[in-house]
Amino acid sequence: MEEVNHRSDNPYTKMEGYLVLDASGEEVGEIEDTVYDAPSDVLKYVVVRGRPIPAERIEVDAEKQNASVPYDSSTLESAPKMEEPSGAFDEAVREHFS
């Protein structure tokens, strides 16, 4: 299945700009991009400082416009850099955050 980030169809772009907090509650950046798989209607990643974070592992507070992740800042900083999603890339990201 081809994965495409259809910006116009992506309902998650409103999260871009939200502040991101790590597991200790410290600010680690903001959501720069959202990677949405339109064919399966799934948000795959949020991108923070050029690094993808699996979307299923974040907690979003739309009222406060922030998101919390269950990782420390060093785990986030050492994540693979964002690239075109593929099976191999998805596997590398899952392995890093497992």
Steps between C-alpha positions, in 0.01 A plus 500: 500500500636840406528739791440862414484804722205678337535842667154611391342180635707487820270581794800512735675808359326704772743336747798659328646760733389319817763496775646152572593390851722202580438238771630737769276784383785699343444680171681324213366694204182532303319291244646610168312258279246220513535192283157370409430185302186600313414154357477349849387828667775475763734759648836322492746750643540845639832659412692687770840654424517295180436169680186286468316391813239223464162667529342218697734578788420867548232661714353818357336777701328710234383758755858571612633439148768259616594135475678275749724212401615212726868542409793696638668767291804285416274229351330764286830656390645163397196394294546453125469819297173533314502361148242381252292237683563143387484158657871510592472850644190408703686198639802711599277750680305224680825333604643826633194575712435144622 
